[in-house]
Amino acid sequence: MKQIKNQLVDKDGEIVQAKDKILNEMILDFSIVNKDAREHSSQTEVCKTISGMSQEPWPEDVVLYQPYKDEQIILPDLSNCLAVEAFLRMCHLEYQIEERTNAEAMSPTLKVPFIKADRYVLSGLDGILQFVETKGITLTDKLAHEERFNMKAYMSLLTNMLELAELYLCWFDKQTYNNVTSIRNGFAHSWPLNHIQNRMKQFKIERKLQAFEWYQKSIDDVLLDVETCCEALSIRLDGKPLFFEGGPTELDALVFGHLSAILRVPLPRNELASKVMKFPSLVQFVRKINADYFKSSWK
């Protein structure tokens, strides 16, 4: 894992100083992202096979599959589902939502959400983004090369910090696991299958956290990481309505997905939401995206 020497680069090439201890751990190492991408090689091949189809319109029967929001979905999955929904809405693309208890098992990468468009099945924001681009639709055509690099860097930061923090809290904070995660993740099964399902998923998450050197962290370390990540996002936003001029990008969608889920989901421990609420510009950002693209108010 590379270190970024206590620096984040903003769109003007300026250096933004942040907390020394945590910024050394901020992950802008795209080799790690590539490692995760190799797990999705089959999905990438699908995108390659449709790369010549940009002239075809967006299908009319696109379905987005996800777990049941009210009874089943947990924080990290909700973050990803909201991010994908926000991205599709920013692109003004039509889709229908179907909730399934076995949505994760139906996904080609065992991750939610995923979409079915014609004969193609794509999962996660990256896979869906690639598919949308094959239709000639993009949110980043107005960005300069340096801006696109910075956008990907901040998206990597979100994926490798906020998402890991959500996984850590949901699966390895005992209070959250016992009162929320184990119940919702085991929703589709009766005992003892629900217990077996939970243990298998917890082991999988443990391996992921160990690979990213997060499993050994304390809850205080995790919360400090979240606060520093939010500080970096707040500095980058700099009071503007969006992260880049000229309209929303997939970074806006991803930030909205994570922050909106953190602020909305009631958990026994509310430290994640408290960290986000320390930055009013981020809270206002969530409210704006929600009002502009989901046509609903949020307090």
Backbone as numpy.savetxt, mean C-alpha at the origin, in Angstrom:
# Nx Ny Nz CAx CAy CAz Cx Cy Cz
20.88 -4.44 2.62 20.04 -3.25 2.62 20.92 -2.01 2.62
20.70 -1.15 1.70 21.51 0.05 1.61 21.00 1.12 2.56
21.89 2.03 2.95 21.51 3.17 3.74 21.48 4.39 2.84
20.65 5.38 3.19 20.57 6.55 2.33 21.26 7.75 2.96
22.07 7.49 3.99 22.92 8.51 4.57 22.13 9.72 5.01
21.03 9.44 5.71 20.23 10.48 6.35 19.65 11.50 5.38
19.31 11.07 4.15 18.84 12.03 3.17 17.65 11.50 2.40
16.75 12.44 2.06 15.71 12.19 1.07 15.80 13.31 0.06
15.60 13.01 -1.21 15.72 14.02 -2.25 14.34 14.47 -2.65
14.08 15.79 -2.59 12.77 16.27 -3.01 12.79 16.58 -4.50
11.68 17.09 -5.04 11.55 17.24 -6.48 12.52 18.26 -7.06
13.02 19.18 -6.22 13.95 20.19 -6.70 15.40 19.78 -6.49
15.62 18.57 -6.04 16.97 18.11 -5.82 17.55 18.56 -4.49
16.70 19.19 -3.66 17.20 19.65 -2.38 17.30 18.48 -1.42
18.13 18.64 -0.42 18.33 17.58 0.57 17.50 17.90 1.80
16.68 16.94 2.19 15.84 17.09 3.36 16.42 16.26 4.48
16.83 16.91 5.56 17.41 16.18 6.69 16.27 15.63 7.56
16.44 14.45 8.08 15.46 13.84 8.97 16.19 13.16 10.10
15.47 12.41 10.91 16.05 11.80 12.09 17.13 10.80 11.68
18.32 10.95 12.28 19.47 10.14 11.87 19.22 8.66 12.07
18.71 8.28 13.21 18.62 6.86 13.53 17.73 6.11 12.57
16.58 6.69 12.21 15.61 5.96 11.41 15.88 6.09 9.92
16.34 7.24 9.49 16.56 7.41 8.06 17.64 6.48 7.54
18.54 6.03 8.43 19.52 5.03 8.01 18.86 3.73 7.61
17.60 3.52 8.06 16.90 2.28 7.78 15.86 2.44 6.68
15.65 3.65 6.20 14.65 3.85 5.15 15.08 3.12 3.89
14.16 2.41 3.32 14.52 1.48 2.25 14.25 2.09 0.90
15.30 2.54 0.26 15.22 2.98 -1.12 16.03 2.03 -2.00
16.30 0.84 -1.48 17.08 -0.16 -2.19 16.15 -0.96 -3.08
16.17 -0.68 -4.37 15.23 -1.31 -5.27 15.56 -2.76 -5.52
16.74 -3.22 -5.04 17.02 -4.65 -5.15 16.08 -5.44 -4.26
15.66 -4.84 -3.15 14.70 -5.50 -2.28 13.34 -5.54 -2.95
12.98 -4.43 -3.60 11.72 -4.41 -4.33 11.75 -5.44 -5.44
12.90 -5.56 -6.10 13.01 -6.54 -7.18 12.88 -7.96 -6.65
13.38 -8.20 -5.42 13.25 -9.52 -4.82 11.78 -9.88 -4.66
10.99 -8.91 -4.20 9.56 -9.16 -4.06 8.92 -9.31 -5.42
9.43 -8.55 -6.40 8.84 -8.62 -7.74 9.07 -9.97 -8.38
10.17 -10.64 -8.04 10.43 -11.95 -8.63 9.36 -12.95 -8.22
8.73 -12.73 -7.05 7.66 -13.62 -6.63 6.45 -13.47 -7.53
6.40 -12.35 -8.28 5.25 -12.07 -9.13 5.62 -12.20 -10.60
6.60 -13.04 -10.91 7.09 -13.13 -12.29 6.00 -13.58 -13.25
5.14 -14.48 -12.80 4.09 -14.95 -13.69 3.14 -13.82 -14.05
2.87 -12.95 -13.09 2.01 -11.81 -13.36 2.69 -10.85 -14.33
4.00 -10.66 -14.19 4.73 -9.80 -15.10 4.67 -10.34 -16.52
4.77 -11.66 -16.66 4.69 -12.27 -17.98 3.32 -12.01 -18.61
2.28 -12.03 -17.78 0.95 -11.73 -18.30 0.92 -10.32 -18.87
1.52 -9.37 -18.10 1.53 -8.00 -18.58 2.31 -7.86 -19.88
3.39 -8.65 -20.03 4.15 -8.59 -21.27 3.32 -9.07 -22.45
2.49 -10.07 -22.23 1.71 -10.62 -23.34 0.65 -9.66 -23.82
0.28 -8.70 -22.97 -0.76 -7.75 -23.38 -0.17 -6.37 -23.67
1.17 -6.30 -23.74 1.81 -5.00 -23.93 1.46 -4.37 -25.27
1.04 -5.17 -26.23 0.70 -4.62 -27.53 -0.76 -4.28 -27.68
-1.49 -4.26 -26.57 -2.94 -4.07 -26.64 -3.37 -2.68 -26.23
-2.47 -1.70 -26.30 -2.78 -0.37 -25.78 -3.93 0.29 -26.52
-4.21 -0.14 -27.75 -5.29 0.46 -28.50 -6.66 -0.07 -28.06
-6.67 -1.17 -27.34 -7.94 -1.71 -26.87 -8.45 -0.89 -25.70
-9.74 -0.64 -25.62 -10.29 0.17 -24.52 -10.28 -0.60 -23.21
-10.49 0.13 -22.14 -10.63 -0.47 -20.83 -11.86 -1.38 -20.84
-11.72 -2.63 -20.40 -12.87 -3.55 -20.44 -14.05 -3.04 -19.63
-15.23 -3.40 -20.05 -16.44 -2.94 -19.36 -16.79 -3.79 -18.15
-16.21 -4.98 -18.05 -16.61 -5.91 -17.00 -15.51 -6.15 -15.97
-14.72 -5.13 -15.68 -13.62 -5.29 -14.72 -14.20 -5.46 -13.31
-13.71 -6.48 -12.62 -14.15 -6.75 -11.25 -12.94 -6.71 -10.33
-13.07 -5.98 -9.24 -12.03 -5.91 -8.22 -12.45 -6.80 -7.05
-11.64 -7.79 -6.75 -11.95 -8.74 -5.68 -11.17 -8.40 -4.42
-11.86 -8.47 -3.30 -11.23 -8.20 -2.01 -11.99 -8.93 -0.91
-11.39 -9.07 0.28 -12.12 -9.69 1.39 -13.27 -8.79 1.85
-14.13 -9.34 2.69 -15.24 -8.57 3.24 -14.69 -7.48 4.16
-15.03 -6.23 3.86 -14.48 -5.12 4.63 -15.00 -5.09 6.06
-16.27 -5.36 6.24 -16.85 -5.22 7.57 -16.45 -6.33 8.52
-16.26 -7.53 8.01 -16.04 -8.67 8.90 -14.64 -9.27 8.82
-13.92 -9.07 7.72 -12.77 -9.91 7.45 -11.45 -9.18 7.23
-11.46 -8.12 6.48 -10.21 -7.51 6.04 -9.44 -6.94 7.22
-8.10 -7.03 7.16 -7.25 -6.46 8.20 -6.50 -5.26 7.62
-5.88 -4.50 8.50 -5.32 -3.19 8.14 -4.41 -3.20 6.92
-3.38 -4.05 6.82 -2.50 -3.99 5.65 -3.24 -4.24 4.33
-4.19 -5.18 4.35 -4.95 -5.48 3.13 -5.89 -4.34 2.77
-6.49 -3.72 3.79 -7.37 -2.58 3.53 -6.58 -1.43 2.90
-5.37 -1.21 3.39 -4.52 -0.16 2.82 -4.31 -0.38 1.33
-3.99 -1.61 0.96 -3.73 -1.93 -0.45 -5.00 -1.83 -1.29
-6.13 -2.26 -0.73 -7.39 -2.18 -1.46 -7.78 -0.73 -1.72
-7.64 0.12 -0.70 -7.97 1.53 -0.87 -7.03 2.21 -1.86
-5.76 1.81 -1.85 -4.79 2.39 -2.79 -5.17 2.05 -4.23
-5.54 0.79 -4.48 -5.93 0.39 -5.83 -7.21 1.09 -6.25
-8.18 1.15 -5.35 -9.42 1.86 -5.67 -9.15 3.32 -6.01
-8.32 3.97 -5.20 -8.01 5.38 -5.45 -7.33 5.55 -6.81
-6.41 4.65 -7.14 -5.72 4.74 -8.42 -6.70 4.60 -9.59
-7.58 3.61 -9.53 -8.55 3.41 -10.61 -9.47 4.61 -10.74
-9.86 5.20 -9.62 -10.74 6.37 -9.67 -10.00 7.59 -10.21
-8.73 7.72 -9.85 -7.93 8.83 -10.40 -7.79 8.71 -11.91
-7.78 7.48 -12.41 -7.71 7.24 -13.86 -9.08 7.27 -14.51
-10.14 7.46 -13.71 -11.52 7.49 -14.20 -11.88 6.19 -14.91
-11.50 5.07 -14.31 -11.77 3.75 -14.87 -12.89 3.08 -14.10
-13.82 2.48 -14.84 -14.96 1.82 -14.23 -14.58 0.42 -13.74
-15.16 0.03 -12.62 -14.94 -1.30 -12.07 -16.06 -1.61 -11.08
-16.23 -2.89 -10.82 -17.18 -3.35 -9.81 -16.41 -4.07 -8.71
-16.90 -3.97 -7.50 -16.25 -4.63 -6.37 -17.03 -5.89 -6.00
-16.31 -6.97 -5.83 -16.90 -8.20 -5.29 -16.09 -8.63 -4.08
-16.80 -8.84 -2.98 -16.15 -9.30 -1.76 -16.29 -10.81 -1.65
-15.19 -11.47 -1.39 -15.17 -12.93 -1.27 -14.38 -13.32 -0.03
-14.86 -14.32 0.68 -14.13 -14.79 1.85 -12.80 -15.41 1.47
-12.71 -15.96 0.27 -11.47 -16.60 -0.18 -10.74 -15.76 -1.22
-10.88 -14.44 -1.15 -10.26 -13.57 -2.15 -8.75 -13.76 -2.20
-8.12 -13.92 -1.06 -6.67 -14.10 -1.03 -6.25 -15.37 -1.76
-6.99 -16.45 -1.54 -6.67 -17.71 -2.21 -6.94 -17.64 -3.71
-7.87 -16.80 -4.13 -8.18 -16.65 -5.55 -7.12 -15.85 -6.29
-6.37 -15.03 -5.58 -5.39 -14.14 -6.20 -4.21 -14.92 -6.76
-3.69 -14.55 -7.93 -2.53 -15.26 -8.50 -1.27 -15.12 -7.67
-1.20 -14.08 -6.84 -0.03 -13.90 -5.97 -0.37 -14.12 -4.50
-1.59 -14.58 -4.23 -2.07 -14.77 -2.86 -2.10 -13.46 -2.08
-2.27 -12.36 -2.81 -2.37 -11.05 -2.18 -3.59 -10.33 -2.72
-4.18 -9.49 -1.89 -5.35 -8.72 -2.29 -5.00 -7.24 -2.30
-5.75 -6.48 -3.15 -6.83 -6.92 -4.02 -6.28 -7.43 -5.35
-7.18 -7.98 -6.17 -6.82 -8.31 -7.54 -8.01 -8.00 -8.43
-7.73 -7.82 -9.72 -8.80 -7.53 -10.66 -8.86 -8.62 -11.72
-10.06 -8.83 -12.23 -10.28 -9.69 -13.39 -10.79 -8.80 -14.52
-10.01 -8.74 -15.58 -10.35 -7.91 -16.73 -10.25 -8.77 -17.98
-11.40 -9.05 -18.59 -11.44 -10.01 -19.70 -10.85 -11.34 -19.21
-9.82 -11.83 -19.88 -9.25 -13.11 -19.47 -8.01 -12.94 -18.59
-7.74 -11.71 -18.18 -6.54 -11.44 -17.39 -6.89 -11.24 -15.91
-5.99 -11.72 -15.05 -6.14 -11.55 -13.61 -4.85 -10.92 -13.09
-4.95 -9.73 -12.52 -3.78 -8.99 -12.04 -3.99 -8.61 -10.58
-2.93 -8.71 -9.77 -3.07 -8.40 -8.35 -2.11 -7.31 -7.93
-2.49 -6.61 -6.86 -1.64 -5.58 -6.29 -1.58 -4.32 -7.14
-1.16 -3.23 -6.52 -1.10 -1.96 -7.24 -0.13 -2.02 -8.41
1.02 -2.66 -8.23 2.01 -2.73 -9.31 1.48 -3.48 -10.53
0.88 -4.65 -10.29 0.35 -5.44 -11.40 -0.78 -4.73 -12.12
-1.67 -4.11 -11.36 -2.80 -3.40 -11.95 -2.31 -2.16 -12.69
-1.30 -1.49 -12.12 -0.71 -0.33 -12.77 -0.14 -0.70 -14.14
0.58 -1.82 -14.20 1.15 -2.28 -15.47 0.05 -2.55 -16.50
-1.03 -3.18 -16.04 -2.13 -3.50 -16.95 -2.77 -2.22 -17.49
-2.99 -1.25 -16.60 -3.58 0.01 -17.02 -2.69 0.71 -18.04
-1.38 0.64 -17.84 -0.46 1.29 -18.78 -0.52 0.67 -20.17
-0.85 -0.64 -20.24 -0.96 -1.27 -21.56 -2.15 -0.72 -22.34
-3.05 -0.05 -21.65 -4.20 0.58 -22.31 -3.89 2.03 -22.71
-2.64 2.44 -22.52 -2.26 3.80 -22.85 -2.70 4.81 -21.83
-3.00 4.35 -20.61 -3.48 5.22 -19.54 -2.39 5.34 -18.49
-2.02 6.56 -18.15 -0.99 6.79 -17.14 -1.25 8.09 -16.40
-0.80 8.16 -15.16 -0.93 9.37 -14.37 0.39 10.14 -14.29
1.43 9.61 -14.92 2.76 10.19 -14.75 3.35 10.75 -16.03
2.55 10.90 -17.07 3.10 11.35 -18.35 3.63 12.78 -18.29
3.16 13.57 -17.31 3.61 14.96 -17.21 4.82 15.12 -16.29
5.25 14.04 -15.67 6.38 14.13 -14.74 7.71 14.04 -15.49
8.67 14.82 -15.02 10.02 14.73 -15.55 10.67 13.45 -15.02
11.80 13.08 -15.62 12.49 11.84 -15.23 12.84 11.87 -13.75
13.37 12.98 -13.26 13.75 13.07 -11.85 12.54 12.95 -10.93
11.43 13.53 -11.36 10.21 13.45 -10.56 9.71 12.00 -10.49
9.81 11.28 -11.58 9.39 9.87 -11.57 10.28 9.05 -10.65
11.58 9.34 -10.66 12.49 8.65 -9.76 12.11 8.91 -8.31
11.85 10.18 -7.98 11.47 10.52 -6.61 10.14 9.87 -6.22
9.21 9.82 -7.17 7.93 9.17 -6.90 8.13 7.70 -6.53
8.95 7.00 -7.30 9.20 5.58 -7.02 9.94 5.41 -5.69
10.82 6.35 -5.36 11.53 6.27 -4.10 10.58 6.40 -2.92
9.66 7.33 -2.99 8.69 7.50 -1.91 7.71 6.33 -1.85
7.36 5.76 -2.99 6.50 4.58 -2.98 7.22 3.40 -2.33
8.51 3.28 -2.59 9.31 2.23 -1.95 9.36 2.45 -0.45
9.50 3.70 -0.05 9.51 4.04 1.37 8.21 3.62 2.04
7.09 3.90 1.40 5.79 3.52 1.95 5.65 2.01 2.08
5.99 1.31 1.01 5.84 -0.14 1.00 6.72 -0.80 2.04
7.92 -0.29 2.21 8.89 -0.93 3.08 8.95 -0.35 4.48
8.07 0.61 4.77 7.99 1.11 6.14 6.57 1.05 6.68
5.64 1.78 6.06 4.28 1.78 6.59 3.64 0.40 6.50
3.82 -0.28 5.37 3.21 -1.60 5.24 3.81 -2.59 6.24
5.12 -2.53 6.44 5.74 -3.42 7.42 5.28 -3.08 8.83
5.10 -1.80 9.10 4.60 -1.40 10.42 3.18 -1.93 10.65
2.35 -1.87 9.62 0.99 -2.40 9.73 1.01 -3.91 9.98
1.86 -4.61 9.26 1.98 -6.06 9.45 2.48 -6.39 10.85
3.47 -5.66 11.31 4.03 -5.88 12.64 2.95 -5.71 13.70
2.23 -4.59 13.64 1.22 -4.31 14.66 0.10 -5.34 14.64
-0.37 -5.70 13.46 -1.51 -6.61 13.36 -1.16 -8.04 13.77
0.06 -8.47 13.49 0.40 -9.87 13.70 1.27 -10.15 14.92
1.95 -9.13 15.44 2.88 -9.41 16.54 2.71 -8.50 17.75
1.73 -7.62 17.72 1.28 -6.98 18.94 0.17 -7.85 19.51
0.39 -8.42 20.68 -0.52 -9.45 21.21 -1.94 -8.94 21.36
-2.09 -7.72 21.83 -3.44 -7.18 22.03 -4.18 -7.05 20.70
-3.51 -6.53 19.70 -4.14 -6.38 18.39 -4.40 -7.73 17.74
-3.44 -8.64 17.85 -3.62 -9.96 17.25 -4.79 -10.71 17.89
-4.84 -10.73 19.21 -5.88 -11.51 19.90 -7.27 -10.93 19.71
-7.38 -9.60 19.67 -8.69 -8.97 19.64 -9.19 -8.60 18.25
-8.29 -8.56 17.27 -8.69 -8.13 15.94 -8.22 -9.11 14.86
-6.91 -9.25 14.72 -6.36 -9.98 13.57 -6.79 -11.43 13.53
-6.65 -12.14 14.64 -6.97 -13.57 14.65 -8.45 -13.81 14.34
-9.30 -12.90 14.79 -10.74 -13.05 14.56 -11.09 -12.78 13.10
-10.55 -11.71 12.56 -10.89 -11.33 11.19 -10.22 -12.24 10.17
-8.95 -12.59 10.39 -8.26 -13.46 9.44 -8.85 -14.87 9.43
-9.37 -15.31 10.57 -9.98 -16.63 10.64 -11.47 -16.64 10.40
-11.99 -15.52 9.91 -13.43 -15.35 9.74 -14.07 -16.44 8.89
-13.39 -16.86 7.84 -13.99 -17.78 6.87 -13.98 -19.23 7.33
-13.34 -19.53 8.46 -13.18 -20.92 8.88 -13.66 -21.11 10.32
-14.14 -22.30 10.59 -14.49 -22.66 11.96 -13.28 -23.31 12.63
-13.37 -23.44 13.97 -12.27 -24.07 14.69 -12.21 -25.56 14.33
-11.03 -26.18 14.15 -9.69 -25.62 14.37 -9.05 -25.02 13.12
-9.78 -25.01 11.98 -9.17 -24.51 10.75 -8.80 -23.03 10.87
-9.61 -22.26 11.60 -9.28 -20.84 11.74 -7.96 -20.65 12.49
-7.74 -21.49 13.50 -6.49 -21.42 14.25 -5.30 -21.81 13.37
-5.47 -22.86 12.58 -4.40 -23.30 11.68 -4.10 -22.22 10.64
-5.17 -21.63 10.08 -5.00 -20.57 9.10 -4.23 -19.38 9.69
-4.59 -19.00 10.90 -3.91 -17.88 11.54 -2.44 -18.16 11.78
-2.13 -19.37 12.24 -0.74 -19.71 12.53 0.09 -19.76 11.25
-0.49 -20.28 10.18 0.23 -20.32 8.91 0.52 -18.92 8.39
-0.48 -18.05 8.47 -0.29 -16.69 7.99 0.69 -15.93 8.88
0.62 -16.14 10.16 1.54 -15.47 11.07 2.99 -15.89 10.80
3.19 -17.17 10.52 4.53 -17.65 10.20 5.04 -17.01 8.91
4.16 -16.86 7.94 4.53 -16.23 6.67 4.93 -14.77 6.89
4.16 -14.06 7.70 4.47 -12.66 7.99 5.77 -12.56 8.78
5.98 -13.49 9.70 7.22 -13.49 10.48 8.44 -13.60 9.58
8.37 -14.49 8.60 9.49 -14.65 7.67 9.74 -13.37 6.88
8.66 -12.71 6.48 8.82 -11.46 5.73 9.47 -10.39 6.60
9.01 -10.25 7.83 9.58 -9.25 8.71 11.03 -9.55 9.03
11.36 -10.82 9.18 12.75 -11.19 9.42 13.62 -10.84 8.21
13.10 -11.06 7.02 13.87 -10.74 5.80 14.17 -9.26 5.70
13.26 -8.43 6.20 13.46 -6.99 6.17 14.05 -6.45 7.47
14.45 -7.36 8.37 15.06 -7.00 9.65 14.11 -6.17 10.52
12.84 -6.52 10.47 11.84 -5.84 11.29 11.35 -6.70 12.45
11.54 -7.97 12.39 10.96 -8.86 13.40 11.54 -8.59 14.78
12.79 -8.17 14.84 13.45 -7.94 16.11 13.14 -6.56 16.70
12.44 -5.73 15.96 12.14 -4.38 16.45 11.16 -4.42 17.62
11.24 -3.41 18.46 10.23 -3.22 19.50 9.10 -2.37 18.94
7.99 -2.34 19.65 6.87 -1.52 19.19 7.26 -0.05 19.16
8.12 0.38 20.09 8.58 1.77 20.09 9.41 2.07 18.85
10.25 1.11 18.44 11.04 1.29 17.22 10.13 1.44 16.01
9.11 0.60 15.94 8.17 0.63 14.81 7.44 1.97 14.75
6.97 2.44 15.89 6.24 3.70 15.92 7.14 4.87 15.56
8.40 4.81 15.96 9.34 5.86 15.58 9.58 5.86 14.07
9.65 4.67 13.48 9.77 4.56 12.03 8.57 5.19 11.33
7.37 4.91 11.86 6.15 5.45 11.26 6.14 6.97 11.34
6.53 7.49 12.48 6.55 8.95 12.64 7.54 9.60 11.67
8.71 8.99 11.52 9.70 9.55 10.62 9.25 9.45 9.16
8.60 8.36 8.81 8.05 8.21 7.46 7.01 9.29 7.20
6.12 9.52 8.16 5.10 10.55 8.01 5.73 11.94 7.91
6.80 12.15 8.67 7.49 13.43 8.60 8.07 13.66 7.20
8.66 12.61 6.63 9.22 12.72 5.28 8.12 13.02 4.26
6.96 12.37 4.40 5.84 12.61 3.49 5.31 14.03 3.65
5.23 14.50 4.89 4.73 15.84 5.15 5.66 16.90 4.56
6.98 16.67 4.69 7.95 17.59 4.11 7.82 17.61 2.59
7.65 16.44 2.00 7.51 16.35 0.54 6.22 17.01 0.06
5.14 16.83 0.81 3.86 17.43 0.44 3.93 18.95 0.54
4.57 19.44 1.61 4.86 20.87 1.77 3.61 21.74 1.64
2.51 21.28 2.21 1.29 22.08 2.21 0.51 22.07 0.91
1.01 21.38 -0.10 0.31 21.33 -1.38 -0.81 20.29 -1.32
-1.80 20.38 -2.21 -2.90 19.40 -2.18 -2.47 18.01 -2.64
-1.46 17.94 -3.54 -0.97 16.67 -4.07 0.55 16.67 -4.04
1.14 15.50 -4.25 2.59 15.39 -4.14 3.33 15.96 -5.35
2.67 16.04 -6.50 3.28 16.62 -7.69 2.27 17.54 -8.36
2.78 18.56 -9.02 1.91 19.46 -9.77 1.39 18.76 -11.02
0.23 19.17 -11.45 -0.32 18.62 -12.69 -1.32 17.51 -12.50
-1.59 17.13 -11.25 -2.59 16.10 -11.02 -2.10 14.97 -10.15
-2.98 14.05 -9.81 -2.61 12.94 -8.92 -1.73 11.91 -9.63
-0.97 11.18 -8.85 -0.15 10.08 -9.35 -0.41 8.85 -8.49
0.23 7.74 -8.86 0.08 6.53 -8.05 0.65 6.71 -6.65
1.57 7.67 -6.46 2.06 7.95 -5.11 0.93 8.49 -4.25
0.13 9.40 -4.80 -1.02 9.93 -4.06 -1.98 8.80 -3.69
-2.20 7.88 -4.63 -3.10 6.76 -4.36 -2.56 5.88 -3.24
-1.25 5.60 -3.27 -0.66 4.72 -2.27 -0.64 5.37 -0.90
-0.28 6.65 -0.84 -0.30 7.36 0.44 -1.71 7.40 1.00
-2.68 7.70 0.15 -4.07 7.73 0.61 -4.48 6.38 1.17
-4.16 5.31 0.46 -4.56 3.98 0.91 -4.06 3.68 2.31
-2.78 3.91 2.55 -2.21 3.60 3.86 -2.73 4.54 4.95
-2.66 5.84 4.71 -3.05 6.78 5.76 -4.54 6.72 6.05
-5.35 6.57 5.01 -6.79 6.47 5.22 -7.14 5.25 6.05
-6.52 4.12 5.75 -6.79 2.90 6.51 -6.34 3.05 7.96
-5.17 3.62 8.17 -4.65 3.80 9.53 -5.57 4.69 10.34
-6.08 5.76 9.72 -6.93 6.71 10.44 -8.33 6.17 10.69
-8.80 5.26 9.86 -10.18 4.79 9.97 -10.34 3.53 10.81
-9.37 2.64 10.76 -9.56 1.32 11.38 -9.39 1.43 12.89
-10.42 1.07 13.66 -10.28 1.08 15.12 -9.48 -0.12 15.60
-8.42 0.13 16.33 -7.58 -0.93 16.87 -7.44 -0.74 18.38
-7.16 -1.82 19.11 -6.95 -1.68 20.55 -5.87 -0.66 20.89
-4.83 -0.63 20.05 -3.78 0.37 20.20 -3.92 1.37 19.06
-4.03 2.64 19.40 -4.26 3.65 18.37 -3.01 4.48 18.07
-1.83 3.92 18.41 -0.60 4.70 18.23 -0.32 5.05 16.77
-0.65 4.14 15.84 -0.40 4.44 14.43 -1.19 5.68 14.00
-2.48 5.70 14.34 -3.31 6.85 13.98 -2.81 8.12 14.66
-2.35 7.99 15.90 -1.84 9.16 16.62 -0.62 9.74 15.94
0.25 8.87 15.43 1.44 9.35 14.73 1.06 10.10 13.46
0.10 9.58 12.71 -0.33 10.25 11.48 -0.97 11.60 11.79
-1.76 11.65 12.86 -2.48 12.88 13.18 -1.58 13.98 13.71
-0.33 13.66 13.97 0.63 14.70 14.35 0.98 15.59 13.16
0.56 15.17 11.96 0.88 15.92 10.75 -0.41 16.35 10.06
-0.93 17.54 10.40 -2.23 17.99 9.87 -2.29 18.00 8.34
-1.17 18.27 7.68 -1.19 18.31 6.21 -1.51 16.94 5.63
-1.07 15.87 6.29 -1.37 14.52 5.81 -2.84 14.18 6.03
-3.38 14.60 7.18 -4.80 14.37 7.45 -5.66 15.12 6.43
-5.27 16.35 6.14 -6.01 17.13 5.14 -5.90 16.50 3.77
-4.75 15.95 3.45 -4.56 15.25 2.18 -5.54 14.09 2.05
-5.68 13.30 3.10 -6.60 12.16 3.08 -8.03 12.65 2.87
-8.40 13.72 3.56 -9.75 14.26 3.41 -10.01 14.73 1.98
-9.01 15.35 1.37 -9.18 15.86 0.01 -9.37 14.72 -0.99
-8.51 13.71 -0.92 -8.63 12.58 -1.85 -9.97 11.88 -1.65
-10.37 11.73 -0.41 -11.64 11.07 -0.12 -12.81 11.86 -0.71
-12.77 13.18 -0.56 -13.85 14.02 -1.08 -13.84 14.08 -2.61
-12.65 14.14 -3.19 -12.54 14.31 -4.65 -12.87 13.04 -5.42
-12.49 11.88 -4.87 -12.58 10.65 -5.65 -13.55 9.61 -5.08
-13.89 9.75 -3.81 -14.83 8.80 -3.22 -16.16 9.47 -2.88
-16.22 10.79 -3.12 -17.47 11.55 -2.98 -18.11 11.36 -1.61
-17.27 11.31 -0.60 -17.81 11.18 0.75 -16.99 12.04 1.68
-17.62 12.46 2.76 -16.93 13.29 3.75 -16.36 12.40 4.83
-15.34 12.89 5.47 -14.70 12.14 6.56 -14.20 13.12 7.58
-14.48 12.86 8.83 -14.07 13.77 9.90 -12.92 13.14 10.68
